[in-house]
Amino acid sequence: MTTTENIILNQVQIDQKIKRIAYQIYETNASEKEVIVAGIIGNGFVLAEKIVAVLEEISTLKVTTCKITINKKKPLEAITTSLSVGDYKHKSLVVVDDVLNSGTTLIYAVKHFLEVPLKRFKTAVLVNRNHKKYPVKADFKGISLSTSIKEHVQVEFSEKGALAYLVE
């Protein structure tokens, strides 16, 4: 269980961060007709769906959701997406994950999409931990957090709400 001392973001703050990220994605893609929001399986996809819901409220963009399936423990294994290559080829794409820690999951997801010509390619995360071992960055982030290497950021989405907290 979490205690109030280790909560990084509560439900209201997460909602605010999601709204801000959605506005940033819209502003970056205002001249586009369509944007693909691709969430990494698990919390990344849940976050992507929440961003898409806000984008659909605030913009006239055609927004398509895509699920990226990646083995986070073995990212060299085949990566699959819920859309075919033709669905995102020559379009604007945003890859979404909940936490950017070492950058491993995000860099392999990015690598997958680099094999296809895209119009624009951005990344979004709710929490950026700044412990990267790969040269990948979040273009849109809810919060940047300096943590020790021993600490872990956990994001929970449930019917009751959402929380981001720090675990040692």
Secondary structure as the mmCIF struct_conf table of DSSP 4:
data_model
#
loop_
_struct_conf.conf_type_id
_struct_conf.id
_struct_conf.beg_label_comp_id
_struct_conf.beg_label_asym_id
_struct_conf.beg_label_seq_id
_struct_conf.end_label_comp_id
_struct_conf.end_label_asym_id
_struct_conf.end_label_seq_id
HELX_RH_3T_P HELX_RH_3T_P1 THR A 4 ASN A 6
STRN STRN1 ILE A 7 LEU A 9
HELX_RH_AL_P HELX_RH_AL_P1 GLN A 11 THR A 28
TURN_TY1_P TURN_TY1_P1 ASN A 29 SER A 31
BEND BEND1 LYS A 33 LYS A 33
STRN STRN2 GLU A 34 ILE A 40
TURN_TY1_P TURN_TY1_P2 ILE A 41 GLY A 42
HELX_RH_AL_P HELX_RH_AL_P2 ASN A 43 ILE A 58
BEND BEND2 LEU A 61 LEU A 61
STRN STRN3 LYS A 62 THR A 69
BEND BEND3 LYS A 72 LYS A 73
TURN_TY1_P TURN_TY1_P3 PRO A 75 LEU A 76
BEND BEND4 GLU A 77 GLU A 77
STRN STRN4 THR A 80 THR A 81
BEND BEND5 SER A 82 LEU A 83
HELX_RH_AL_P HELX_RH_AL_P3 VAL A 85 TYR A 88
TURN_TY1_P TURN_TY1_P4 LYS A 89 HIS A 90
BEND BEND6 LYS A 91 LYS A 91
STRN STRN5 SER A 92 LEU A 100
BEND BEND7 ASN A 101 GLY A 103
HELX_RH_AL_P HELX_RH_AL_P4 THR A 104 LEU A 114
TURN_TY1_P TURN_TY1_P5 GLU A 115 GLU A 115
BEND BEND8 VAL A 116 VAL A 116
BEND BEND9 LYS A 119 LYS A 119
STRN STRN6 ARG A 120 ASN A 128
BEND BEND10 LYS A 133 PRO A 135
BEND BEND11 ASP A 139 ASP A 139
STRN STRN7 PHE A 140 SER A 144
TURN_TY1_P TURN_TY1_P6 ILE A 149 LYS A 150
STRN STRN8 HIS A 152 SER A 158
TURN_TY1_P TURN_TY1_P7 GLU A 159 LYS A 160
STRN STRN9 GLY A 161 VAL A 167
#
